[in-house]
Amino acid sequence: MYVGRFLIVGPDCGAYRVSSRSFPNRRIVERDDRLTVGPTEEAAETDNPYVSYNCVRSTGNEAILGNGSHVDPIAEKIGMGYPARDALASSLLALDYEKDDYDTPRIAGVLDGEGGVIGIVRRDALLVERVEEPTLVATYERDTPEGIDFAPGSAAEAAGTVYDHEFEHAVCAAGVIREDGEFAWAIENGQD
């Protein structure tokens, strides 16, 4: 089954995976306090604004995951003192779903001191929920948050688990886990 991009949040771990049929030549790289999705050297040039973005950011106390440019304003709002739910809801609402050929939803999650918050903005809805168990949301097919069995022991295991998930067209993945009050992350770029 092809579900597009998906993420899992809560309560002390999270993961994000790029799955793509249209732009498979991408990878995740680490840059300071963030993980960024971008094209590989083999990728064809594109002016598509949805191909490159920060997919994971950390504010120190929170980790933010998502499938697009909305990750940055969520992190900025949290840095200004917004509660995770409000930062997520206001940023998803402001940026809305992607105006591409598929009306791709924007998905995001925040790991905070209280567990996690997960959200999606689709053409027909904005859903934001506090979660106390691992919860998945995807851009297609699984576009309503749902519980999932997910208990990685490390960030690398989280990234590897979602990369190897049965959903089709894995491109790259990131895993995040809270260890001793701080967030650790790992990247899985497949055949790197």
Buried (B, 14 or more C-beta within 10 A) or exposed (E): EEBBBBBBBBBBBBBBBBBBEEBBBBBBEEEEEBBBBBBEEEBEEEEEEBBBBBBBBBBEBBBBBBBBBBBBBBBBBBBEEBBBBBBBBBBBBEBBBBEEEEEBBBBBBBBBEBBBBBBBBBEEEBBBBBBEBBBBBBBBEBBEBEEBEBEBEBBBBBBBBBBEBEBEBBBBBBBBBBEEEEBBBBBBBEEE
